[in-house]
Amino acid sequence: MRVSKLNQSVCALMVCAVAWCPLSAQANGFEDFEDAELIDQIAGSVARGYGRMHGYQVEFKLIGKEVVHQSPLLVQYNAPLKRCTFYISTQDRNWHSFEQYLLFFEGLPKQVVYEAFFAHESGHCVQVKEQIDFGPKQRRHREELYADVFALSHVQRYFPKYRKAFQEGQLKMRRVALGVQRDYDFYKELVKLHYSPSLQTALVVKNPQDRAFSIAKAVDLL
């Protein structure tokens, strides 16, 4: 793991690979998605909560048909302004397409799953804010691994009794969505990470900054 000064001056645009998503600060930003109100409530508490922990601002912006993208969320961190922006799609079809990922977490309360999704996206902003750089080799994949275990850390901290079930669902989802690829076995690396002693230690670290770097260290040891 490297601490990069480049992140101090570059805005990093993160597109969530499997639609780990946050929300609009404006209620009912979607056309008729039934979980819009729940998502709206969770976005404020989770996204802004991590902003307060790590010292950056959070804002939400709605995007419509002018942005052609299948994901319901784009997240961007502006380092000079210390601002994490969540761009939320208002197109229902994007959110209904996203619902397929909820099936991997069947049996878990929706609030637990949605909070974890928002924590995943917040993890991208935390990574840039804390200047955590995994180096040029497999950087993008490791940034996604970091965000995944950041989400797992959220569940461990706030919903410990669901940690194991969430972890199993996360592995199932990644196996289907980002399974064995020609250049990187994402699922295999996530399995190794889930059961690594360094991650087990990182998940219970209380101080937010220390936990962020402990998670990064576990990823870096792969």
Secondary structure, DSSP 8 states (H G I E B T S, - for coil): -EE-GGGGT--EEEE-TT------SSTT-SSS-TTHHHHHHHHHHHHHHHHHHHT-EEEEEEE-TTS--SSSEEEEEETTTTEEEEEEE--HHHHHHHGGGGGGGTTS-HHHHHHHHHHHHHHHHHHHHTTEE--STTHHHHHHHHHHHHHHHHHHHH-GGGHHHHHHHHHHHHHHHS-B-SS-BHHHHHHHHHT-HHHHHHTT--SHHHHHHHHHHHHHT-
